[in-house]
């Protein structure tokens, strides 16, 4: 795992070593083991390396690879889990290798197949290849966006990096993208290709770009789209066997490492499953978990149960409100885009403390999205089956919404959204099924001058699902893999872990595993009462029912309590900061009501976190 940087001067101006090294230095924590620079007139590439496989200098990047007179230069971040198989095939074709790295295999694969080489890669990656003979820059990002790639382009220059902090090292005008901010209020993250900054973009997952250095033409193309329409006609029992075999393969692929390896263990179904399977391939797996003083958020007792079952070397770290005060402003700077998933805090602390013991950690990310494990999935099942009956409540909507405002009851808020959107398309329903700011709440809270800055159009989910001919529940799973996974979950894990020079691998985001699971009928995955049905059934031979069938908690933090008690004054100060961005967008009386209602018992913690994070981001990057 590493960090990549680069500049192309489109006006043919030469690039200096100093420019690339300044970018490298800005993200040096992503690669503390080595740094490199490549210069060729108006092309400059940079790299910072976290050594995982082949720790020698043979893995130095940017890497120059030559075959039969053709020369390419690669700067690459990630892991190709099938690189050994690919290497054998390339060797049969006459390609030679001097290292044991996947970087060299990636370069040879490009020379062998051109841009179509990405179809062969199974892993997490972001890379840019400079083809010296053809004078093109070819960059790509993995299918589910586990590794970041951001870029800026104007008539004079093209700049790319793993993080936009490095891009901002250059003379670029900083402007807020208010369309991105509007979507952030609903989603808690900024969906690709936006970043919150005008003219700085993130390459979407499953896409590549080509920059022609002769003509300066630039274009993007999608090389992968997850397919949900094809269903294999096999029994449920057969499906369980397939899931088991695929997960074993995926975990085994991710055990390859020349440095110490462990696993995150929350005590939930997904991380417990990974620990159960990973324990097959090592003598004593190291596991790591987070605990809280607040009982409703603490899962440590379950993590210890699984650790004992598989005899792991288990370590537990406690998170308290003081940790938020200590880390939050640094985290906002690190995440660099508007981002309001509060689990970024425990993920960062877990990564920081895990790094003291290992360099690579496995995670359970992707389980809920593969198998429909969230409440939101069951909500769509409910609408699909009983939507026509819910419609009879529509005449009562006005009364319910009035009662919600007067009584400040969470349930009534959710019920009103449920009734109001029942006749909408699945994308619009899902866009509003968040616990952040739904579209009606935004309409009520936004200042009129901010509304004028927005261009009315389809929401992000409607754009993603345009012309998708699949069942409503599969549409939600598709949305997860085309928005929530790449733009929230993977951003959180990459930014939190790489700040601590820790590589995190997610077996349930394996390309082969995800593509196979997508073919399972959704009725095997979730229903109104239970999510991840077939996955849990398969796991019964590995995990006790006390782990598999307990109430889902999620990897959150107890801000609902902290914001009423020890952090009450802190959050009030941050969201009502007169020099911040929030008061330019949200009416002051609406913010004050969110604060007062929260103190009185309504859970507005996620909305308050969203406002607080936005003001802190604005302060870090614009004040």
N, C-alpha and C positions, 0 to 999 in steps of 0.2 A: 504494500500500500504506500502511496506516495502523493506528491503534489506536482501538477504540471502547469507550465506557463509558456507563453509565446507572444511574439509580435511580428507582424508583417507590415512594413511601410509601403503602402500602395503607391506612394509617389517616388519610389525607388531610393529614398534616403537610406543611408547605412544605419544599422542598429549597433549600439555600443554594448560591450560586455556589462557595463554598469547598469544599464536599463534592465537587463534580464536578471542580474544578481539582486537588484532591489526587489523585484517580484518574488524571487526565490526566498529572500529573507523574510518577506511579509508572511509567508506560509511555511516557514522552516520547521514548525512543529509537526507538520504532516510527514516530514522525512528528515529526522535528525541524524541519520547514519551517513548521508552523502549528499552532495550537491553537484550539479553539472550545468554547463552552458554550451550551446552550439550556435555559431554565427556563420551566416553566408550572405554577405552584402545586406540586402533589405529583409532577410529572414533571420529571426532569432528564436531559439527554443531553450526552455529552462526546465529543470527537474530537481526535486528534493526527494530523497529515497528513504523509505522505511524498509530495511532488508528483512525478508521473510523466507524466500527460497533462493539458494545460492548466495551466500553472504559475501562472496569475494568481489573484488573490483571488476570482475567480468560482467557483473550486472549493472555497471555504471550507465547512467543515462544523462542526457539524450544518447541513445545508442545508434551507432552507424552500422548498417548491415548492407553487405555487397554480395550480389550473386550474378555471375556472368556479365559483369560490367554495369549492372543496374544497381543504383545506390539510393537507399532511403535512410532517413533519420527519424527515430521514434522517441516521443516522450509519452509515457504511459503510466497510468495509475490503475491498479486492480489486480485481479487474479483470474487466470484462465484455468479452470479445474480439469479441462480435458487436453491440456497442452502436451502431455506426454504421448497420448494417442496421435495427436496431430503431428508431433515431431517425427514419429515413426513413419507416417505416410509421406511427409515432406522429404525425409532422408531417402526414401525409395525413389523419389523424383530427382535426387542429386543435390539437394540442399544440405549444407554443412553447418555445424554449430560449434561454437567455442565455449559456451557457457551452459549451465543447467537451468537457465531462466525461461520464463514464458514470454518475456519481451522479445527475445530473439526469434521465437516461434511465431509470434504475432507479425513481426517484420517479414519473415519468410512467407507466411501465409498471404500477406498482401501482395508480394511479388508474384506469388503463384496464381492467385485468383483475382487480384484487383480488389475493388470495393466490395465485391460479393463475399470476401473472406469473413465478414462479420456474421454471416449466416452459420458459420462453423463454430463460432466461439460459444462456449458454455461457461459463464462466469460473471463477475462484476468488473466493469471496466469503463474508463474514459481515456481516450488516447487521441493524439494527433500525429500523423505521419507526413513528413515532408518528402515528396517524391522529387528528387533532384533533377532527373532527366525530363520528366513530364512537366515540371514546374507547377505542381499543384500541392495544396494542403488538404489532407483528408482526415477528418475527425469524426469520432463516433462515441456513442454512449450505450451502455448495456440495456437490455430489454426492459428492465424494471427500475432503472434509474438509481442503482445502488451507489454509483460513483458520479460526482458532479462534474459538469463542464459548462462554464459560463463565458460569454463573449461580448465584445463591443466592436462596432464597425461604423466607420464614417468614410468619407471620400479619400482620406489620407492614410488611414491605418486600420488594421484588424488586430485586436488583442484578445487573447483567451487565457483562462486560468481555471484551476479547480475552485477558486474562491474569488469573488468579486473584489475583496479587499486588495488583492494584487493588481487588479485592473484599475482600481481607483488610485494607484500610485502614479498614474499618468494624468496628464492635463485634460481631464474630462469634466464637463459641466455636470454637476449633480442636480437632477430634477426629480421630483416625486411623480410617480405614475399613479394617479388617483383612481384609475380604473382597477389597478391591482389592489389598492387599499380597500376599495369597496368589496372586492371578493374576499380579501383577508378578513373583514369583519364577519363574514358568514362562515368561512371555512377554517379559520385559525392559521392559515398558511397562504402563500401566494402561488397560484397554479402556473405551471409552465405554459408558455415560454417567458412569462413575466417574472420580474424580480423585485418590484417595488421602485426600481430606478428606471427612468426613461432611458431607452437606447442601450440598456444592458440586459441581456437575455440569458436564459439557461437553455441549453440544447435539450429538447424533450427526450424522454426515455425512448429507446428503440429507434432513434434517428441518427443520421450521419449528415455531415456537411462536406462540401467541396468548395475550395477557393482556388480559382484559376489565376495564377500569378502573372500570366501573360495578358489576360483580358480584364482582370480584377472582378470577374463575374463570381457571384456567390449564390449557392442554392442549398436548400435542405431537402432531405428525403426520408421518409419512414421506411425502415427495412423490416419491421416486425409489428404485428398486430395480434394480440391474444385472441384465439378462436374459441368461442363458446358454442357454436351451432352444431358442431359434429359430436354426436354421442355414441359411445360404444355400447352395443347391446349385450351386456354381460350381467351376471347375477350380482347381488349385493355382496355375497361372500367372495366372489372373484374380485370385486372392486377392492375389498379390504386387503386381499393378498397383494394386489397391484400397488396399493398405497404403501403397504409395509415394505415391499421390495424397493420401490422408488425412493422412499425415505432413507432406507439403509444405504443405498447407492449414493444419495446426495450427501449424507453425513460423512460417509467414508471419503468422498472426494475432498471434503473440507478439513480432513484431519492431516493433510500433507503440509508440513511446516518444518523448517530448520531452526525454529525458535520455540520457546514454551507456549503451550496452548491450553485453554480452559473453556469454560462455558458460563454464561449468565444463567441464573436459576431463580426465577421469581416464585416458584411454587404453583404457577398456573399450568394449564394443560400443555401449552406449546413448548415452553422452555423445559418442562419436565420430560416431554417426549424426546427432545433433543438430547438431554442428559442420559436418558435410558438407552438411546441408540448409540451415542458417542462412547458410552462406557464399554461397549463391545470391542472398541478398537484401541483402548489404552488401559494400562494397569490400574492407575488411580487418577481419575479425572479431577482437575481442580475446578470448583464451582464457586460462584460469587452471587450474593444477593443483597438487597436493600431492606431495611426495616424502618418502621415508624412507631412513635409512641402512641399515635391515634389508632385505636383498635380497628375501626372500619376500613383502614387503608393498609394495615400491616398483614402481609402474607408470609412472614418469615417462618411461622410454625410449619407451614406446608412445604416451604423450601427445605427446611431441616428434615422433614419426613422423607422427601425424595432423596436428599443427600445421604441419609442413613440407609435407605433401601439399596442404593447403588454404591455405597461405601466410598463417597467422594471426599476429597480434601476440601472441606467447605469453609468459606469465610463470609461473614455477614457485616454489613456496614449500616449504621443508623443515619437517617436524614432528619434534621430538625429545622424549625423555622429560621433559626440563625443562619443556616446554610444558604437560605434564599437571599438574605441580606448580604452575605459574603460573596456570592457568586453571580447574582442575577444581572448586574450591569456588564460584567465580563462576558456572560453568556449571550446577552443581546448583541454585543459587539461581534462575538464569534459567529453567531448565526446569520448576521449581515443582511438578511431580508426580514421584513415584518413576519414574526412567527410567534404563535401563542399557544402551542401545545406545552402545557406546564410540566409534562413528564420529561422535558428536556433537562430539568434540574436533577432528578434522580439518575437519569441516564448519564449525565456528565459526571456526577459524583461516583457512580458505579464504575464508569470507565476509568476515572482517575485512580481509584483505589485498586481496581483490577490490574492496571498497568504495572503496579508495584510487584506483581507476581507472575504475569504472563504477557506476551506480546500479541497473541491472537486469542479471540474469544468467539465462541459460537453463540448464536441467539435464536430465539423462537419466533422471530418476526415472520409474518406471512401466514400463520396458521388460521387466524380469524378470517382473513381475506380469501383464502383458498376454500374454506369450508363453511362460510356463513356463520361466524361465531358471535356477531354483535347483535344487540337489540334492534338496530336499524334494519338488519336483514329480516328479522321476524316481523317487524312492523310492515314491511312490504308484502310479506306473505299474508298477513292479516288483511291488508287492503285488497289484495288480489282475490281473496276468498269472500270477504264480507263487506267490500266497499259499497255495494248497493244498499246495504242496511245502514251504514254510517251516514249516508246521504240524508236520511230522514231527520238527522240532528241539525242539518244546516239552518233551518229557521231559528234555532236556538243559539246560533253562533254569536249574535250581538250580545245576548245576555251573558254567555260564557266569557266573552272577551271583557265585558264590563266588570264581571265578578273577579276576573283575573287581575284587573288593575286595582280594584278596591281591596281585595283580600290578599293580593300578592302571594298566590299559591302556585308553586311550580307545576303541579299536575294540570291546573286549568290552562296554563300557558301552552303546554304540550298538547292538550286536548283541542284547543282552538286551532293550532297549526295543523293538527291531524284532520280536523273537519274541513278547514279552509282549503286544504290541498288534495283532498280525496279524489276529486275529479280531474286533477292536473296530470300531466304526463309524469312518468316515473322520474325523469331527470329533475323536474321542478320540485316534486315531492321530496326527493332525496336532498336537494339543495337546501331545503327548509327544515329537514329533520336533524338539524344540529342543535346543540345547546348553547350556541353563540348567538349571533344576531340574524334572525330570519328576515326575509324581505319586508314583511309588514313592520317589524320592529325598526328596521333601518329607515323606512319611510317616515315613521313617527319621530325618530331621534335625529336624523340628519338636519343640519342647517340648510336653509334654502340656497344660500350661495354655494354650498358644496354640491348640492343636487345638480346645479347648472354645469358643473365641471364633468358630469358623467354623461356618457353617450348610451342611450337605452339600446340594448341588444340582447341576444340570447345569453343565458348564463353559461358558465364554463361546462357544466354537466350536459346541457342541451347540445352544445357544440360537439362534445366528445361522443354523444350517443346519436348524432345525426345519421340517419339511414341505417342504424343498427337493427337488424331483424332477428332479435332474440327475445326470450321470455323476460318479463319484468325483473324477476329475482336475479337472473343471470346478468341483466343490465347493471344492477347494483354491484355485483361482483366485478364486472368489467370496469365500472367506474373506480372501484377501489384500486385496481391495478393500473389505471391510467390517470389517477390523480392523487388519491390518499396515500398509496404506497410510495410512489416516487417523490411527491412534493411535501409530504409530512413525515411519514415513518422513516424513510431512508435519509431524508435531510437531518432529522434528529439524530439518528445513529451515526451517520458519517461525521457531522459537525462536532458532536459531543465526544466521540471516540478519537477522531483524528487530532483534535486539540490536545489529546493526551498521548498521541503516538501509539494508539492501540488499533489493531485491525479487527473488525467484527465481521463474521461470516454468517449468513442466514441460509441454512439448508432448505428451508421451505420457500425460498425465493429462487431455487434452482430452476433453470429454464425447462429442463425435461420434466421435473416434478410438477411445476405449475401447469405446463401444457397438458400433461396427463390428467391432473385433477380437474382441469377445466372441462373435460369430457364427461365427468360424472354428472348424472342428472341432479339438478338442484334439490329435488325432493329427498335424495339420500343425505344431503348435507344439513338442511335446516327446515324447521317448521315453526308454527306459532309458539310452541312450548320450549323448544330446545335447538341450540345451534351445534354445529360440528358433530352431528349424530354419527355418521359413518366413521369419522376419525376417532372419536371416543370409543366406539365399538371395537375398532381395530386395536386400540391401545389397552384394552382390558387385560391382556396377557402381560403387559409391562408395568401398569400403574394401578394403584388401588382406587376404589370408587370414591374415597374421601378426597382424592385429587381430581378425578375425572368429572364428578357430578356435583361438586360444590358450586355455590353461587359465584359467578364471574365478578372479579373486582377490577381488573385493569391495572395498568402501571401508572397510577396518578399520585398526586401529593395532596395532603389535607389542607389546601388553601381555603376551603370553605370555612374551616375553623380558624386558621391563622389570620384571615382577613377580618374576622370578628373580634379577635383578641390581640395577640402580640404584634401583628402587622397591620392593625386597623389604621393607625395614623400614617404609616408608610404608604399604603395603597392610596389613601385619600390624597396625600400630598402629590403623589405621582400622577394620578388621573386628572387632577384639577390644576396641574401646573400651567400657569398662564403663558409661559413661553413655549409650551408644547404644541403638538399637532392636533391632539384630540379636541380641544376647545374650538379649533378651526373647522371641525367636522360635525361634532355632536353638540346638541343644545345643552347648556350648562345645567338647567333644571332636570334634564333627563339623567345626567350623570349623578347628580345629587340624590335623585330618587333611587337609582341603582344602589348607591352606597347605603342609604337609610333603610331600604327594603332588605338588603343583605344583613344588616345589623339586627333587624327585627325577626329574621328567620328564613327569608326566602333565599335560595341559593343563586346568587348572581356572581359567584366567584369566577367563573370562566369568562363572563363578560368583562368583569373588572380586570382580570389578568390580560385580556385582549387590549383593553385601553391602556393599561400600564405599560405593556410591552411595546405598544406603538409609540408612546411618548419617549420611552427610553431609547428606542431605535432612532427616532427623530433627533434626539439630543446627541447621540453618538455620531450620526452620519451627516447631519445638516446644521447643527448649531456649533 
